Amino acid sequence: MKFKVGDLVKYVSGNWGDATNNPLWGGKYGKIVGKVTDIRDYSLSIFVDWSTGKINSYDAVDLEFYCKKKSKVNCFKCKDRLKCLTRGII
């Protein structure tokens, strides 16, 4: 699984629109960060608690990691999550 409980994420696909419960990154709701709260074994299995106070579920393709630190390495494209973590990028 790409994501785990506790990861900070942003909604980027736009597959579910742009609303307070689906805050599209860079859309009407700006740059809203969410935290993965649960992962289950079915479609739309990644549950995210948004900083807007809303909770929703997504597929992995709908989300990207959110980096707290700025770096020359683009952790959103990093295929090796462990490498990003050990470098302190995410």
Secondary structure, 3 states (H helix, E strand, C coil): CCCCCCCEEEECCCCCCCECCECECCECCECCCEEEEEECCCCCCEEEEECCCCEEEECHHHEEECCCCCCCCCCCCCCCHHHHHHCCCC
